[in-house]
Amino acid sequence: MAKKLFRSTTDKMLGGVCAGLAEYLDIDTSLVRLIFIALALMTALLPMVLFYLIAWIIIPVPPTENTSPKS
């Protein structure tokens, strides 16, 4: 089964975008956050902030498993 990109619900600081990307790429979350901040500083913040906001809207949260029986 193919891997899917989801926002993180457990290791998030703001919206879970960087943590979800790190889980998807199987790398350290701190590294993704540092790269994001470095790119934001090099691009005068606005493009990366827009990217983050759009990713926050587009990337879904992982589905939760409902273990309780339906009544």
N, C-alpha and C positions, 0 to 999 in steps of 0.2 A: 504494500500500500504506500502511496506517495505521501511525503511529508507535507503538512499544511502550515501556513503562517498564521499564528494567532497572537493577540496581545497577551502579555503575561498578567495573571491576576494575583500571583504570589510574590513576585520579585519586582514590583513596579515602584517607581518614585513619583511619576506623574500620571501617565496614561498607560504605561506598560509596553510602549512601542519598542524602545531599545532592548528591554529584557526579552520581549517576544522575538525580536530579530536575532538576538544572541542565542536563544534556545533553538531557533530554526537553523542557524548556521553552526551550532554546536561549538560556540566560543564563549569566553568569559564576558559576563554582562558589563563589568567595569570597563573592559576594552572597548566595547561598542559605545558606551556612554562617553568615554574619552575621545574617541574618533568623532562622534557626533558634535561634541563641544568644540573640538579643533576645527572641524569644517564650518561650524556656525561662526566662529571667530574670523575665519579666513574669508567668509562670504558676507561679512557685515550683518550677521544674524538673521535678517529677514527671510532669505530663501530657505534656510534650515528650519526656522520657526514655522513657516508655511508648510514645508514638507512634513514636519512633525504633526501639525494640526490636521492635515489632510490624511496622513497615515492613521492617526487616532480615530478619525471618522470611518475610514475605509476598512481597516484591518479588524476582523471580528474577534470577540472574546471566545475562548474555547467553550464548547457546549458542556453543560454540567450533566452529570449522570444522576438521574433520579432513581434512587434505590427503594423508595417507599412505594407500595402497591397503590394503584388508583382505586378510589372508592366509587 
